[in-house]
Amino acid sequence: MAKTARKERPAFHEDIGPVGGFDDPVAVSANALEKMRVLMADEGSEALYLRIWVGGGGCAGFEYGFCFEGATEAGDRIIDKGGVRLVIDPLSLPYLTGVDIDYRDDLKGARFVVKNPNARSTCGCGNSFSV
């Protein structure tokens, strides 16, 4: 069976966001969306945004971060996923374009898991990566 070529992700341009019409930069599983809704309800507000970012740190160089916020900042990308509003800042967006976010509750614990096609390597716990 012939291999199919992997589709290249569009480049990021600071002024207009992802180039090439990539309007939905992240995929979120049904499990992750449900957990996000539960966490928002626990916070007492459905008007919150779930901010996802990439920052320096972790054992592989970059790490993922998640937090709820009540407002956005200039340049933020807002992505609606079934009523859950994700927010990604312009510096993190190139690192997060194309990721799949899932939620798992297993022997390793309860956590959001990010599968990132941009990462060259990840640490053993999966919370940090390098590019």
Residue, then its C-alpha position, 0 to 999 in steps of 0.5 A: m500500500a502506498k504511503t500518503a504524503r503528510k500534509e504540511r501545516p501552514a506557516f504563521h504570519e504575525d499580522i494575519g494568523p495562520v497562513g493558508g486558511f487553517d482556521d481551526p489550529v487545534a483539535v480537541s477530543a470529546n473527553a477533553l471538551e467534557k472535562m473542560r466543561v466540568l472544570m468551567a462549571d466548577e469555577g462557577s462561570e461559563a463565561l471563562y476562556l481556557r487559555i492554552w500556552v507554550g512557555g519555556g521550561g520543563c525537562a525538554g525545553f518548552e512546556y504546555g500551560f492551561c488556565f481559565e481567564g475571564a478576558t482576552e488580550a490583544g492578538d489572542r486567537i479565540i477558538d470556539k469548540g462546542g461552547v468552550r472558548l479556547v484562547i491562544d496567544p500569538l507567540s504560542l500559536p505557531y507551536l500549537t498549530g496542529v495539536d490534538i488535545d485529549y483528556r486521560d484519567d489512567l494509572k499516570g493520573a488525570r491530565f490533559v494530553v497534547k499530541n504535537p506534530n511540531a515537537r521533535s521530542t517530548c519528555g517522558c511525562g509528556n508535559s514538555f517538548s522540544v522543536 
